[in-house]
Amino acid sequence: MSTVSSQSKKLRRYSLMERRNFPWIYAFLFPTLLLFAVFYVEPILQTFLTSFAKFNGYTTAEWSFDIHNLGGTIFRNYTKLFSMSSFPPALRNLFWWSLIAMTLHVGIGTAVGFLLYQKLRGWKFVRIIFMVPNVISGAAWAMIYRFMFNDDIGVINNLLRKVNPDLHIQWFYSSPAAFWAITFTWVFYAVIVALVVLGDLMAIPASLHEACEIDGANGFQKLIHIDLPLCRNAIGTSILLSVTSRIAMYENIALTSRGGPGNDTYGLALILTKSITDFNYGLANATAMLMFVFGIATMQIINKVFRMDDSVY
Amino acid sequence: MKKFLKSVSLFLILALLLSCVSFASADGVIEVTLPTYKTGENVGAIFFEPLVERFNAAYEGKYHITLEELTQDMYSDKIKQLGAANALPFLVEGGDSEWIKQVVIPNDMFVDLSGLIADNNLMDILIDSQVAYNTTEDGKVFSICVPVTRPMGLYYNGAMIDLGDKTCADLSWDEFAALLGENKIAFMTGENAWTTQLVLGSLIAVEEGGAELLSTHTIDKLMDYNQPCIINAVAKLQKLMQDYGTSNQVGAVYADAANAFMSKNAAVIANGSWMVGDFLEDGGKWSNGFDGATVRGDVLPGNVALANNDGYQYWIPASVSAEQQEVGKAFILFTLQPENLEAYMLAEGGVAPKLTPSEEYVAAASENKLLYEYVNAVNADTIIVPNAGDIMTSSIGNTEFGNLLPLLISGQLTPEAFCQQLTALAQETALD
């Protein structure tokens, strides 16, 4: 059947009316293509090309190539990136933050989504309350958390000192506390996950639940065998969004620990901005390409694992 | 409805276009926006905001400057971003010296100010060495600095510390620390760890070869911190921070350090003369019985004062319009007027070597006893060298130094390891 279908596609001839519309179709497509080329393709291409160059961001980029010294010429920025002392901690942090995002962060959001779906008394109010932190920028949250985690005046340590009066934790400035303090600045704010999951739950046909009930399924069985599988795409999308946010995470670190103590809480985005600060744009763009590759890889893996291209129904 | 939407769209497009450019208004006033950190609570605002107001009043109907507020530690980065986007303002105050040296000057991204100097006989007031520093190999002048030198020292609370008949010029850091007793020093590790950088600078300056090292690396930044004078200074800094640092020093930003001093949680803070304004009256910053009248100004122990006259200040980007350049030049000339230089010295301290002070200035200066004391603490034997931050690359000075300090304080890093890490970090992101 598929062979016949592809042959019929090949043989398809456009009518005169359709052919007359071609110029208009291309004319209307042109602005979109232009915007795509200027704002997507060109920056990515430029980032890719200059990631192999010696480039300070202002003067002309310089490429050099020596087959006997690839690491010192064309791959100079990548060699430098991989040998930076902040690179291993940045990768390690990305791994753990991604894992926490996939499990705890998405888990909390999904649980809230399911709770909201039950439409218990006051669910709309809870939805709004859960939404509030999301309308506050990451930068503002980071500042709030700096005060919350302050050793002298912070609410966290003052509460903990009720139990242990001698306790002093410099949350953002000692390890491993800094890693967890940064994690707390985002892990509980999962309203996007909750709303995406809630959207999929709302779309489940009532007839499916009715059929389950007729078959004698209890609430838990409905959750496991109907609701969760039908939210597969929503959960996959949420994991994708959460992990890519970790790859690009900047404000939460830069405005709190700034990658410290030492380089214990470094992230790739921080390496990128640090390179720009030292106007080594070649190195910054190599970091950006690595982030880009991680993002694409995450998307492919999540698509595969959650079979995002397949219909859930 | 369609007509309404069309009108709104046209209005928004027009507003967007107008917001992107400075423009001459219908009455011929050239209006420009100046991004600056010297606003609001910043100590530099005490002089700078009134200066801009006076400029706007003096040139009413001709020029008008509107200030755009930035935080101090973001200023250099913001200027670099604007530079990369070819959207620099009409006037820039300094910026990242490495960026200026390697990008702005080689690419002629500035207006040559040599003509402005010659046409207005500015050499009669400008400091020769500063002009020489700002003159390129082909004779262009990149920027004009306010001709006031301001060696930096420290302030201590005279109600908490008694130095007897001695001054900091007579004491080493060890001797000074011994007099502190239970009192603390307002260190910081956040932002660029400014107050800590000053103390480190004074500690390096008294080490053998330290003063020379500080003086020779303001242009070509230091890439190797594994040097005995720095390691020794870091070891002393570690002990000072461990023994005399305030409880909030880890993570403290400038506001925290200043607050510690003005709430009597610290008895000492290293800072420049511009902080004097904070001690003249209680602008809501004093607490816990702090009284600005008890504050004393002095050089840093070891008879060290920190000043880097080799720097960049007001420059005009070549990318701005002729009208904007006109405003920039007018503002620079206005700043250099004797009455404005005197206002600057009264507000922030310092000395203008070529300026003959007016009687009003002398009378006003003698009224501000603290500023007088602070400025005159420098004597013929004082070691005047650039600050430690002046020899660091941008990322080291702004971030990495402060990031490593908590590890130094906790003892997780030895002074040697601290310097090794600084060296590695300085070399990591540097352009080959």
Chai-1 contact restraints between the chains, C-beta under 6 A:
chainA,res_idxA,chainB,res_idxB,connection_type,confidence,min_distance_angstrom,max_distance_angstrom,comment,restraint_id
A,N56,B,L431,contact,1.0,0.0,6.0,A-B,restraint_1
A,G57,B,A84,contact,1.0,0.0,6.0,A-B,restraint_2
A,Y58,B,V103,contact,1.0,0.0,6.0,A-B,restraint_3
A,Y58,B,N107,contact,1.0,0.0,6.0,A-B,restraint_4
A,M84,B,E428,contact,1.0,0.0,6.0,A-B,restraint_5
A,S85,B,A424,contact,1.0,0.0,6.0,A-B,restraint_6
A,D152,B,S247,contact,1.0,0.0,6.0,A-B,restraint_7
A,D152,B,N248,contact,1.0,0.0,6.0,A-B,restraint_8
A,Q170,B,V250,contact,1.0,0.0,6.0,A-B,restraint_9
A,F172,B,G251,contact,1.0,0.0,6.0,A-B,restraint_10
A,Y173,B,V250,contact,1.0,0.0,6.0,A-B,restraint_11
A,Y173,B,G251,contact,1.0,0.0,6.0,A-B,restraint_12
A,Y173,B,P406,contact,1.0,0.0,6.0,A-B,restraint_13
A,R258,B,T399,contact,1.0,0.0,6.0,A-B,restraint_14
A,R258,B,N403,contact,1.0,0.0,6.0,A-B,restraint_15
A,G260,B,N403,contact,1.0,0.0,6.0,A-B,restraint_16
A,P261,B,P406,contact,1.0,0.0,6.0,A-B,restraint_17
A,P261,B,L407,contact,1.0,0.0,6.0,A-B,restraint_18
A,G262,B,L404,contact,1.0,0.0,6.0,A-B,restraint_19
A,G262,B,L407,contact,1.0,0.0,6.0,A-B,restraint_20
A,K274,B,S395,contact,1.0,0.0,6.0,A-B,restraint_21
A,K274,B,T429,contact,1.0,0.0,6.0,A-B,restraint_22
A,S275,B,T429,contact,1.0,0.0,6.0,A-B,restraint_23
A,T277,B,S394,contact,1.0,0.0,6.0,A-B,restraint_24
A,T277,B,S395,contact,1.0,0.0,6.0,A-B,restraint_25
A,D278,B,S394,contact,1.0,0.0,6.0,A-B,restraint_26
A,D278,B,S395,contact,1.0,0.0,6.0,A-B,restraint_27
A,D278,B,T429,contact,1.0,0.0,6.0,A-B,restraint_28
A,F279,B,W99,contact,1.0,0.0,6.0,A-B,restraint_29
A,N280,B,T429,contact,1.0,0.0,6.0,A-B,restraint_30
A,N280,B,L431,contact,1.0,0.0,6.0,A-B,restraint_31
